[in-house]
Amino acid sequence: RSELSARAAAFRMRAGRQPGLSIVLVGDKADSQIYVNSKLKSAADEGMHAVLSHLPASTSLDEILSLVHRLNADPMTDGILVQAPLPDRLGPAALSQVFDAIDPAKDVDGVTPVNVGRLVQNRADLVACTPVGIMELLTRSQIEVSGTHAVVVGRSDIVGKPVSLLLLHRHATVTNCHSRTHNLPDIAASADI
């Protein structure tokens, strides 16, 4: 966190303003609200300006997309985070449409097709925070990744798949497990990581 504060201060010196994060939350899912409130507090603690756009669950997909387009064009917004999941009533393709609308340069969770493609090619600038945090923990704990067998439990687009790719890029042999994996305890027991 102290490193983040220093980076935010350097940005303020360079840009003449705090780095700006815009968070979009649709609906009143309690766990999403807790998660977003934690992000808002952390941003403020580290010298960043974070703004929450909390939309009712009844908000249309077009309204969400319009908001994302406005945030893309806002020069005070350096990063955009759309909190998943969106309300079920918007349909299974809604989240992908919203992610597709985010400017890749402002995509703090690394969810746009451009940033996912760059991650696959080991050229990512922006990757979801949990996978990056996992890799940072491995580095700071001096755990050698190269040549190890890593087992990742989960295949979500925001954690499981990105962390698997990051491990592959660090030369681990990666096994992905998920809800349909047979013999999960045995596979997990075979892991170095």
C-alpha positions, 0 to 999 in steps of 0.5 A: 500500500505504501508503494501505491501511495508513492505512485499516486503522489508521483501521478499528482506531481506529474498530472496536477491532480489525483488519479481518478477511478470510476466504479460502476455498480448496478443493483443492490447486491450486498457482497458487491456493495461491501467490495465496492466500499472497500475499493473506495476506502482503499483508493481514498487512503492511498491518495486517489480520487474514486467515484461510484456510479451506483445505478438501480437494478432496473437500469437498462443495458443501454444506460449502462453502456452510455455511462461507460462511454461518458467515463471513457471520454472523461479526462478525470477518469483514468480507470474504469471498473464495472463491478460484476455481476450485473443483474440477471435480468440483463441477460448473460451477454450483458457483462461482455457487452459492457466490458467490450465498451470500456476503453482498454487504456482505462480497463483497470480489471483487464477485462476488455478483449484487447487486454485479455488478448495482450495477456494471452500474448504476455504483453498485458499492461492491465490485468485483474488485481487478484491474479496480479496480487497472487503473482506479487505474493509469490514474488515477495515470498520468493517462491520460484514459479519456473519449472513448478506444477501449479494447480489453479482451482477456478476458471473465471475470466477475472481470476482463474484464467488470468492467473493461469496465464500469468503462471504460464508466462512465468514457466509453470506447468499449469493445471486448471480445475473447476466444478467438473474436475474429477479427483480434485483432491488428488490433483491439488495434492500433486501441485507445487503451487 
